[in-house]
Amino acid sequence: MNLAGAGLGTAAAAGLLSALVALIAPLRVRPALVGAGTALAGAAGIVSGGAAATGEPFAAAFPFLLPLAGFQLALDPLGGLFVAVTGAVAVAAGVYGVSYSRHGLDSRPAQAVLPLFVVAMLLVPAASSAGTLLVCWELMALTSLLLVVAEHRRRPEVASAGVWYAVMTHLGFVTVLIGLLVLVAHAPGDSFAELRGTHLSPAASGVVFALTLAGFGSKAGIVPLHAWLPRAHPEAPSHVSALMSAAMVNLGVYGLVRVGFDLLGGGERWWWLLVLALGALSAVHGILQAAMSTDLKRLLGQSTTENMGLVLVGVGAAGLFASSGNRVLAGLALVAALLHVLNHAAFKTLLFLAAGSVLHATGTRDLDALGGLRAGMPVTTAAFGWGALAASALPPGTAFVSEWLLLQALVHGLPAPGPVEAIVLPVAVAAIALTAGLAVATFVKAFGVGFLAKPRGPGAESARESPPSMLAGMVLAGVACAALALVPALALGPVAAAANTALGAASPAISGTITLRLEGITGALSPLMLTISLVAAAVLVLVAVRLVAARRARRAARLWDCGGGPMSPRMEYTATSFAEPLQRVFDDVVRPEQDVDVTHHEESRYLVAAVEYRRAVPDRIEKRLYRPVLALVDAWGRAGRRLANGSVHRYLGYGFYTACAVLIVLAVTR
């Protein structure tokens, strides 16, 4: 067994042992043991995935674990990349959970499920047969569902989020199951090696791709299958939210790339036009909803929809360029998409862990009730600020490089070969530019209002820094963000190998260590030198200001405040008021709902006792798509209650009439 296999085996053993320890260990030491085991499983996943991504493949079969085809595992560079990313997120979450689990996720079953969830996510990219993939996928779905509802006794919203997640994830599983069954039905077996050589008609391959796109896209949180994500991610414990938002959603992208490129061979152009369009729609919709949100963790969940949309834009562009024979741009677009998967995993882990630290210290996620956290929580403030910069696609942020590469691929794809592409590619460029601008406004709101403003509630006023292990988890994620932002070439080798595995190309899309140079097209970028230049410019400006100020005598004076006295928290921007200008710009898109309720005194209608103002920005897609479906299901349930009234005679009649109908149909059709 090589390093990739040994690492994967160690990860599985550490996860299973941690789950067993969680069931028998006393409460005093349980969080530390489970956290250490989870981190160890993640570290072994990094070793395994890194070895596979750098050219050390692994394959193993366990025929006794599953009937018929057995349990088959294999790691190539594509699967290895996602295993390594999942392992890295698990290390940070495991370290963070040592202290966090003493206050949340403190029950034995919930703590036992956490390492099993990590093991399931590590096994999904390692599966090398349809049956194995489906089993690991369902194990991942069930364990994550148990973790989402772990705190259902504390908050009633958790149960609702769990129902949404359970329904959406299992509907997605059903579509993936049907799609893979159609593919396996035309192949001699269900292993990926046998599925690759399968010849399907265009109609059959289109059905397989559409079904798997729906299932994998649901897990990735793309529009319109995203409704579960902003519900489930905020309600889960914060380190579980990090695992779901920074690791689990990536596996939806993995499944789409594996099936679309590897097993189906790239397919037809309309597949990737659909993926690109859904990605652009998801990116814009997700960041618009995040810009309007005042719930810190819900904002981060909606940001996940945005970033997965950007990843799918890259995946769709790669398929589109590959179908037209442009292998250079196809490789560049897929490298940009996979690099953004890494970048998003790093900064979203940091942001969710920082949000968990805020929730741990203040007891609230409402940005309108926060503020002033920089005084009592300096490390958490710095961590969230760094994560906010990383997510804003500004240099030296982590997302800047991958979004720049994605824009380079789309821009160099113009002029497009066909009329549809000539419309879609410029629209995708505009969508990326729009999401980048809105992301800046969103995270300026979250950081400025939540951390830098005056405290607006007792929890924010009394907030104190989190325990050391929580800070250590944030530091690990922050270091990963810094490395990917300043020296992204460290990750480009494994990323390019994964892209080549999917596309079957052998030429690198990007070269260089300090300066990234695009191969086959014009373009170069040095993130490290750009960062040094920005820091030097800022230092020069500060020095110049200090020199000018030093020549003048200082005098203390009260700031001008319009004669209103010292500023109070009520006079500062809230998250709601900060987003008001953006809401007005996109009023026709988001369609906010507002209601004013005025209560008068009984003695006179001219005397107002209270004014209540309610404002909400509902998800229009959810309102137009899911509410009618839920109303139909509800009506069907009421009809079912009328049909099933408990009468045995009625039930016998149902059986008799059904048997008669079947006999009539057989008599007519034969």
MARTITOR-212008 format. One line per 8 residues: number of its first residue (from 1); for each residue x, y, z of C-alpha. Coordinates in steps of 0.02 Angstrom, whole numbers, plus 50000, padded with zeros to 5 digits. Layout:
BEGIN
NUM = X,Y,Z  ...
% end
This chain:
BEGIN
1 = 50000,50000,50000  50071,50170,49950  50062,50337,50040  49891,50382,49967  49815,50218,50025  49899,50224,50195  49836,50401,50223  49659,50357,50175
9 = 49661,50203,50286  49730,50303,50432  49594,50435,50407  49457,50304,50409  49530,50217,50562  49550,50382,50656  49373,50433,50616  49295,50268,50668
17 = 49399,50261,50827  49349,50440,50870  49166,50396,50848  49187,50248,50965  49279,50354,51093  49140,50484,51089  49016,50351,51144  49115,50288,51293
25 = 49227,50431,51352  49173,50542,51498  49112,50717,51461  49267,50800,51533  49387,50728,51403  49267,50686,51262  49280,50850,51163  49471,50845,51166
33 = 49478,50663,51109  49349,50685,50971  49428,50847,50911  49601,50768,50907  49534,50616,50814  49443,50725,50688  49598,50830,50659  49703,50672,50640
41 = 49581,50604,50511  49592,50769,50418  49783,50770,50423  49787,50592,50355  49667,50649,50219  49787,50789,50172  49929,50663,50156  49824,50542,50055
49 = 49750,50672,49939  49915,50762,49918  50003,50601,49869  49868,50558,49741  49865,50735,49672  50053,50733,49645  50055,50573,49545  50042,50426,49668
57 = 49877,50340,49626  49792,50213,49738  49663,50077,49709  49586,49945,49821  49433,49832,49820  49336,49759,49965  49211,49637,49887  49140,49581,50055
65 = 49079,49754,50107  48943,49776,49974  48841,49644,49883  48859,49617,49694  48999,49738,49643  49086,49761,49812  49163,49917,49887  49290,49993,49767
73 = 49409,50137,49805  49534,50229,49694  49621,50396,49702  49681,50492,49551  49736,50675,49548  49556,50737,49532  49491,50639,49681  49652,50672,49778
81 = 49629,50860,49765  49456,50853,49844  49515,50731,49978  49656,50850,50025  49539,51001,50032  49415,50906,50141  49555,50849,50256  49622,51025,50276
89 = 49451,51092,50327  49431,50946,50448  49596,50987,50534  49543,51167,50571  49367,51113,50621  49432,50974,50734  49552,51088,50827  49417,51221,50842
97 = 49290,51095,50905  49391,51047,51059  49329,51202,51151  49174,51241,51050  49098,51069,51084  49096,51102,51270  48957,51228,51239  48877,51164,51077
105 = 48868,50989,51003  48898,50919,51177  48794,50760,51167  48874,50590,51144  48782,50542,50982  48816,50710,50900  49001,50705,50941  49012,50526,50879
113 = 48935,50576,50713  49060,50716,50679  49212,50607,50636  49098,50490,50537  49044,50639,50433  49226,50681,50397  49264,50501,50347  49113,50496,50232
121 = 49169,50656,50145  49344,50586,50123  49276,50426,50046  49163,50510,49917  49306,50569,49802  49394,50402,49832  49247,50297,49770  49283,50212,49604
129 = 49116,50131,49566  48938,50192,49554  48881,50084,49700  49022,50141,49813  48993,50323,49769  48808,50310,49809  48839,50225,49977  48969,50353,50030
137 = 48859,50495,49966  48712,50436,50070  48821,50410,50223  48882,50590,50203  48702,50652,50187  48639,50558,50340  48782,50607,50454  48772,50789,50402
145 = 48584,50787,50433  48609,50722,50609  48734,50861,50641  48618,50995,50572  48480,50945,50694  48600,50918,50840  48538,51075,50929  48352,51057,50891
153 = 48306,51064,51076  48384,51237,51093  48306,51327,50944  48144,51287,50853  48219,51347,50686  48336,51196,50685  48195,51072,50657  48130,51169,50507
161 = 48306,51180,50434  48327,50993,50460  48166,50954,50366  48218,51063,50219  48390,50985,50214  48326,50807,50229  48202,50828,50087  48320,50920,49969
169 = 48471,50808,49998  48372,50649,49973  48286,50713,49817  48459,50753,49752  48516,50578,49798  48371,50503,49701  48414,50601,49544  48598,50548,49556
177 = 48542,50368,49584  48430,50367,49431  48561,50452,49323  48697,50328,49371  48577,50181,49349  48543,50237,49170  48731,50246,49141  48766,50078,49223
185 = 48626,49995,49123  48727,50026,48963  48893,49966,49037  48964,49794,49078  48988,49844,49260  48975,49988,49381  49160,50028,49405  49219,50194,49337
193 = 49342,50106,49222  49198,50011,49141  49085,50164,49136  49216,50267,49042  49207,50156,48889  49017,50155,48882  48938,50216,48720  48775,50310,48748
201 = 48659,50394,48626  48652,50584,48637  48480,50574,48716  48533,50447,48849  48693,50541,48892  48593,50702,48903  48472,50620,49025  48616,50555,49132
209 = 48699,50725,49136  48539,50820,49175  48494,50704,49319  48667,50705,49395  48678,50894,49372  48518,50912,49475  48581,50798,49613  48759,50861,49624
217 = 48703,51041,49597  48582,51025,49742  48726,50974,49856  48829,51121,49790  48685,51240,49829  48658,51309,49654  48500,51402,49606  48359,51348,49605
225 = 48406,51199,49716  48486,51308,49850  48340,51331,49971  48412,51213,50102  48583,51294,50112  48546,51463,50196  48436,51368,50319  48545,51218,50366
233 = 48717,51299,50371  48671,51435,50498  48581,51315,50614  48719,51186,50623  48856,51206,50754  48986,51326,50685  49127,51202,50652  49000,51088,50568
241 = 48944,51239,50465  49126,51260,50411  49136,51077,50360  48974,51087,50262  49006,51254,50179  49192,51234,50145  49205,51046,50111  49038,50959,50081
249 = 48973,51077,49946  49136,51051,49851  49088,50870,49826  48941,50925,49721  49067,51007,49604  49174,50849,49610  49027,50739,49560  48983,50853,49414
257 = 49162,50857,49350  49185,50669,49374  49027,50621,49282  49022,50759,49151  49204,50758,49098  49275,50591,49154  49135,50464,49137  49034,50545,48996
265 = 49184,50613,48902  49136,50796,48895  48968,50780,48810  48881,50912,48709  48891,51100,48708  48718,51132,48781  48769,51041,48940  48901,51168,48981
273 = 48800,51317,48924  48670,51261,49052  48802,51241,49188  48877,51412,49148  48708,51497,49151  48657,51415,49315  48826,51462,49389  48808,51645,49340
281 = 48630,51651,49407  48682,51569,49570  48827,51690,49594  48722,51846,49570  48573,51781,49669  48680,51719,49814  48777,51879,49838  48619,51986,49823
289 = 48536,51886,49961  48695,51897,50066  48703,52086,50042  48527,52103,50114  48550,51981,50258  48575,52033,50439  48605,51857,50508  48793,51831,50508
297 = 48793,51643,50476  48651,51653,50350  48750,51786,50258  48898,51667,50248  48785,51526,50188  48718,51634,50048  48896,51682,50005  48929,51497,49980
305 = 48795,51493,49845  48884,51640,49762  49054,51557,49765  48991,51388,49706  48908,51484,49564  49077,51557,49516  49153,51382,49520  49016,51318,49404
313 = 49047,51464,49286  49225,51400,49270  49169,51219,49250  49040,51268,49118  49166,51375,49025  49291,51231,49027  49164,51113,48952  49112,51243,48823
321 = 49291,51276,48768  49332,51090,48765  49181,51053,48655  49242,51183,48530  49419,51113,48528  49506,51252,48627  49602,51146,48752  49708,51290,48816
329 = 49560,51395,48874  49470,51239,48936  49618,51197,49047  49633,51376,49109  49448,51387,49152  49447,51222,49246  49607,51266,49339  49526,51431,49390
337 = 49370,51339,49450  49466,51209,49550  49581,51341,49623  49427,51438,49679  49367,51278,49764  49528,51282,49868  49517,51468,49901  49335,51461,49951
345 = 49369,51315,50068  49505,51416,50155  49416,51582,50181  49244,51507,50214  49319,51397,50350  49397,51551,50428  49236,51653,50416  49122,51519,50490
353 = 49243,51484,50633  49253,51671,50669  49063,51683,50663  49054,51538,50785  49173,51631,50900  49057,51782,50894  48905,51673,50930  48998,51588,51073
361 = 49042,51756,51153  48882,51855,51123  48744,51726,51101  48678,51809,50943  48708,51808,50754  48608,51966,50720  48723,52100,50649  48601,52235,50705
369 = 48632,52180,50886  48822,52166,50872  48961,52295,50860  49112,52344,50963  49188,52170,50960  49363,52228,50917  49394,52284,51096  49349,52121,51183
377 = 49387,52000,51040  49541,52063,50947  49595,51895,50876  49421,51852,50814  49405,52026,50740  49570,52007,50647  49520,51833,50587  49352,51890,50521
385 = 49430,52044,50441  49559,51937,50351  49424,51816,50295  49316,51960,50235  49460,52027,50131  49493,51852,50064  49312,51834,50010  49301,52006,49930
393 = 49406,51967,49774  49521,52113,49811  49711,52100,49818  49788,52029,49923  49631,51927,49955  49626,51740,49928  49486,51742,49799  49571,51875,49693
401 = 49688,51756,49598  49558,51625,49553  49430,51754,49497  49564,51842,49394  49608,51678,49309  49423,51644,49276  49401,51816,49197  49556,51787,49090
409 = 49483,51624,49023  49314,51704,48982  49386,51862,48906  49508,51766,48795  49362,51657,48740  49292,51806,48645  49247,51818,48504  49145,51662,48532
417 = 49117,51535,48393  48926,51540,48398  48786,51665,48432  48734,51585,48596  48913,51586,48661  48933,51765,48603  48792,51812,48721  48830,51696,48867
425 = 49015,51732,48888  48999,51923,48904  48853,51900,49023  48960,51783,49128  49099,51913,49133  48973,52045,49189  48904,51926,49322  49078,51896,49394
433 = 49113,52083,49398  48946,52118,49481  48969,51983,49613  49144,52048,49652  49076,52223,49685  48930,52161,49788  49045,52046,49887  49148,52197,49939
441 = 48992,52289,49999  48928,52133,50088  49085,52101,50189  49115,52285,50225  48941,52281,50301  48974,52122,50401  49144,52177,50466  49109,52362,50490
449 = 48939,52346,50573  48974,52185,50668  49149,52221,50733  49198,52404,50717  49038,52497,50761  48979,52535,50937  48901,52388,51030  48712,52379,51015
457 = 48671,52245,51140  48724,52176,51309  48803,52024,51228  48915,52130,51118  48963,52244,51263  49019,52099,51374  49100,51994,51236  49267,51914,51278
465 = 49390,51817,51173  49359,51633,51137  49459,51488,51213  49631,51446,51141  49582,51296,51034  49450,51398,50944  49579,51532,50909  49702,51399,50850
473 = 49575,51334,50724  49550,51509,50656  49738,51537,50646  49760,51378,50544  49626,51433,50421  49700,51609,50414  49874,51542,50373  49800,51439,50232
481 = 49714,51595,50164  49878,51691,50170  49974,51553,50080  49845,51538,49941  49836,51727,49922  50022,51764,49915  50096,51606,49838  49955,51518,49743
489 = 50085,51425,49639  50104,51306,49787  49932,51236,49746  49934,51254,49556  50029,51091,49526  49897,50979,49606  49757,51087,49534  49828,51073,49357
497 = 49850,50885,49378  49667,50870,49431  49611,50975,49282  49715,50870,49163  49638,50711,49234  49464,50777,49200  49498,50849,49027  49627,50725,48968
505 = 49748,50865,48926  49934,50859,48962  49988,51040,48939  49995,51155,49092  49880,51306,49090  49989,51411,49206  50175,51415,49244  50287,51510,49363
513 = 50313,51519,49550  50314,51701,49601  50242,51768,49438  50100,51667,49362  50109,51661,49172  49966,51597,49066  50015,51467,48937  49954,51491,48759
521 = 49879,51663,48790  49942,51831,48851  49930,51864,49036  50037,51869,49193  50010,51908,49377  50122,51910,49531  50012,51910,49688  50161,51923,49804
529 = 50237,52072,49713  50065,52155,49701  50043,52135,49888  50216,52206,49924  50177,52355,49812  50011,52388,49899  50091,52377,50072  50233,52491,50019
537 = 50112,52618,49948  50009,52616,50107  50164,52638,50214  50224,52784,50107  50055,52870,50123  50055,52848,50312  50233,52913,50328  50191,53064,50220
545 = 50038,53103,50324  50138,53088,50485  50275,53202,50418  50150,53334,50366  50056,53321,50532  50218,53332,50632  50251,53508,50566  50091,53575,50642
553 = 50052,53596,50824  49920,53476,50888  49768,53532,50984  49625,53432,51052  49453,53472,50983  49285,53389,50989  49228,53313,50826  49088,53401,50738
561 = 48927,53306,50770  48792,53421,50699  48758,53486,50874  48685,53319,50926  48812,53273,51057  48919,53115,51061  48869,52979,50940  48764,52838,51012
569 = 48740,52663,50940  48566,52712,50879  48643,52850,50772  48760,52732,50678  48725,52625,50528  48647,52456,50560  48666,52311,50439  48490,52345,50378
577 = 48519,52530,50345  48689,52495,50265  48606,52380,50138  48463,52502,50103  48548,52589,49954  48587,52421,49875  48409,52366,49905  48345,52519,49814
585 = 48459,52487,49665  48400,52306,49651  48224,52339,49711  48143,52258,49559  48250,52103,49583  48241,52069,49770  48064,52138,49795  48072,52178,49982
593 = 47915,52161,50087  47876,52301,50209  47736,52328,50333  47700,52471,50454  47582,52441,50600  47527,52598,50695  47443,52577,50865  47341,52726,50930
601 = 47291,52771,51107  47114,52723,51154  47076,52902,51205  47117,52978,51036  47163,52917,50863  47275,53069,50846  47392,53005,50983  47509,52865,50928
609 = 47556,52736,51059  47677,52632,50954  47737,52611,50776  47799,52440,50722  47898,52425,50560  47932,52256,50482  48045,52228,50333  48096,52066,50249
617 = 48187,52021,50089  48116,51851,50041  48199,51735,49917  48097,51766,49759  48147,51600,49681  48092,51509,49836  47931,51609,49843  47886,51577,49661
625 = 47948,51397,49647  47940,51310,49815  47785,51387,49893  47669,51326,49753  47749,51153,49763  47728,51149,49952  47548,51206,49934  47515,51066,49810
633 = 47594,50938,49927  47489,51004,50070  47330,50990,49966  47380,50814,49916  47404,50770,50100  47232,50836,50146  47156,50736,50004  47250,50583,50064
641 = 47176,50603,50238  47002,50604,50163  47039,50448,50062  47116,50356,50209  46974,50369,50336  47007,50203,50424  46868,50105,50338  46923,49926,50296
649 = 46783,49913,50167  46850,50067,50077  47026,49997,50075  46964,49831,50004  46871,49930,49872  47031,50021,49825  47119,49855,49801  46975,49782,49700
657 = 46963,49930,49581  47152,49937,49560  47160,49752,49516  47019,49776,49390  47107,49924,49311  47269,49826,49293  47177,49680,49212  47089,49796,49091
665 = 47253,49879,49042  47336,49709,49014  47188,49650,48910  47194,49804,48799  47382,49813,48775  47418,49628,48742
% end
